[in-house]
Structures are given as structure tokens and as C-alpha cells.
Amino acid sequence: MKSATPPDWHMPKRITSAHTFEMRFTSSPRGARLARRLVSHRLHEWGHPYDGTLNETVTLIAAELAANAVRHGRVPGRDFHLRLVETPYGVRLEVSDTRTERLPTHRPPGDPAADESGRGLLLVEALAARWGVEPRSPGKCVWAEVRRSPATEG
């Protein structure tokens, strides 16, 4: 007699991605601009039109994280890496650079330190469902997630 419950029912199922895009870019304004454009293009190819909210939101976040990788994470001779993953729940964007000593921080709106720098991360925080920084060898990975919702699908 066969069991009605599979033997692995208690094991969490791994979320598989529908689409993935990864690429290295030169750590320059031109590289950041190309990263932003390719993110928008990939999302459009995956069924999220250029003028759709999800595409515009993720592209804006990509522009900010790529610009930060160039401006604050640049190490001469080293590129930055971008990874875009679409899952059934939304889109995750990761931008990695090789600089370890300059970590972005969460700053509340109105923080005087945010007047000089960090304003772009306030934008990321407002647009993303969540974001963070993870150590990487060498360097760090700054990531942001945008969830699918009626607001982002329109």
C-alpha cells in the first residue's frame, strides 16, 4: 500500500527561478549605464514591459546599486558583478564589488549623514520590499528584492 503523504513532506522546497541574468561590468559610469539598460531589457524579454511598474522599479534600483558600485566600491582593475533573478514571488537584484571597507548602511529619512551620501539607498529602501548587504570574498554584495503585487504588475 502506498502512503498518501510523500516521505519528504517536511522538507522545505527550494524555490526555482524562472529566469536568471548575470554579467560583469567595467567599474565605470559607462558600465553602470550598460548594467541599467540590460536589466530593463532582460525584464522586458521576461514579460515585464519597459513601461511597466516592475520593470521601472527594478531598473531604478539597478541604476542606484550599479552607480554605488562604481562610485564607492571601485577598485582599480576590478569589475562589478550584477545578478538578476526572477522567481514566482518577484525579482532579486544583486550587485557585487570588491571593496570591503565601505559598506552601505540603513539611514532613516532626515538623518543628517544622509544629506551628504546615502540618499540613493533611501530610494532603494522605499522601492524594495527588502534590501541588505552580505560579505563576499573579496568584497560585498548589495541586494534588493521587489515582490510581485498588483502595484508592481501594472
C-alpha positions in Angstrom: 0.0 0.0 0.0 1.3 3.4 -1.0 1.5 6.2 1.5 -0.6 9.3 0.7 2.0 11.6 2.2 5.3 11.8 0.4 8.3 10.9 2.6 9.8 14.4 2.2 6.7 16.4 3.1 8.5 18.2 6.0 11.5 19.3 3.8 11.3 22.9 2.5 11.1 23.0 -1.2 13.8 25.0 -3.0 12.4 28.0 -4.9 13.5 27.7 -8.5 14.0 30.8 -10.6 12.1 31.4 -13.8 14.9 33.5 -15.2 18.5 34.5 -14.3 20.8 37.0 -15.9 24.4 37.6 -14.7 27.2 39.7 -16.1 30.3 41.6 -15.1 30.6 45.2 -16.0 33.6 47.6 -16.0 33.7 49.7 -12.9 32.9 53.0 -14.7 29.9 55.2 -15.4 29.6 53.5 -18.8 29.5 50.1 -17.1 26.8 51.3 -14.7 24.7 52.7 -17.6 25.0 49.5 -19.5 24.0 47.4 -16.5 20.9 49.5 -16.0 19.9 49.2 -19.7 20.5 45.4 -19.7 18.4 44.9 -16.6 15.5 46.8 -18.2 16.0 44.9 -21.5 16.0 41.5 -19.7 12.9 42.2 -17.7 11.2 43.3 -20.9 12.2 40.0 -22.5 10.9 38.1 -19.5 7.4 39.7 -19.9 7.7 42.8 -17.8 7.3 45.7 -20.3 9.6 48.7 -20.3 6.8 51.0 -19.2 5.6 48.5 -16.5 5.9 49.3 -12.8 8.0 46.2 -12.0 10.5 47.0 -14.9 10.7 50.7 -13.9 11.2 49.9 -10.2 13.9 47.2 -10.7 15.7 49.3 -13.3 15.8 52.3 -10.9 17.2 50.1 -8.2 19.7 48.7 -10.6 20.8 52.2 -11.6 21.4 53.1 -8.0 23.2 50.0 -6.9 25.4 50.0 -10.1 26.3 53.7 -9.6 27.2 52.9 -5.9 29.4 50.0 -7.0 31.2 52.4 -9.4 31.4 55.3 -7.1 32.0 53.7 -3.7 33.1 50.1 -4.4 35.5 50.7 -7.2 38.9 49.0 -7.0 41.2 49.8 -10.0 41.3 46.9 -12.4 38.3 45.2 -10.9 34.8 44.9 -12.4 31.5 44.8 -10.6 29.1 41.9 -11.0 25.3 42.1 -11.4 22.9 39.2 -11.0 19.1 39.4 -11.7 16.8 36.6 -10.7 13.1 36.3 -11.3 11.2 33.9 -9.0 7.5 33.2 -8.7 7.5 35.8 -5.9 9.3 38.7 -7.5 12.7 39.9 -8.7 16.0 39.9 -6.8 18.9 42.1 -7.9 22.4 41.6 -6.6 25.4 44.0 -7.3 28.8 42.9 -6.0 32.0 44.8 -5.9 35.4 44.0 -4.4 35.7 46.8 -1.8 35.2 45.5 1.7 35.7 48.6 3.9 32.9 50.8 2.5 29.6 49.2 3.5 26.3 50.9 2.9 24.1 51.4 5.9 20.4 51.8 6.5 19.8 55.5 7.3 16.5 56.8 8.4 14.9 59.7 6.5 16.1 63.0 7.9 19.4 61.6 9.2 21.9 64.4 8.7 24.5 61.9 7.4 22.1 61.1 4.6 22.3 64.7 3.4 25.9 64.1 2.1 25.6 60.5 0.9 23.2 57.6 1.1 20.2 59.4 -0.5 20.1 56.7 -3.2 19.8 54.0 -0.7 16.8 55.8 0.8 15.3 55.4 -2.6 16.2 51.7 -2.7 14.7 51.2 0.7 11.5 52.9 -0.4 11.1 50.9 -3.6 12.3 47.4 -2.5 10.4 45.0 -0.3 13.7 44.4 1.4 17.4 45.0 0.8 20.7 44.3 2.5 24.4 43.8 2.3 26.3 40.4 2.5 30.0 39.8 2.7 31.6 38.3 -0.3 35.2 37.2 -0.9 36.5 39.6 -1.9 34.2 42.5 -1.2 30.4 42.7 -0.7 27.1 42.1 -2.4 24.3 44.6 -2.1 20.9 43.1 -2.9 17.3 44.2 -3.2 14.1 42.3 -3.7 10.9 43.6 -5.4 7.9 41.5 -4.8 5.2 40.9 -7.3 2.0 42.6 -6.4 -0.9 44.3 -8.1 1.1 47.6 -7.7 4.2 46.2 -9.5 2.4 44.2 -12.2 0.6 47.3 -13.6 
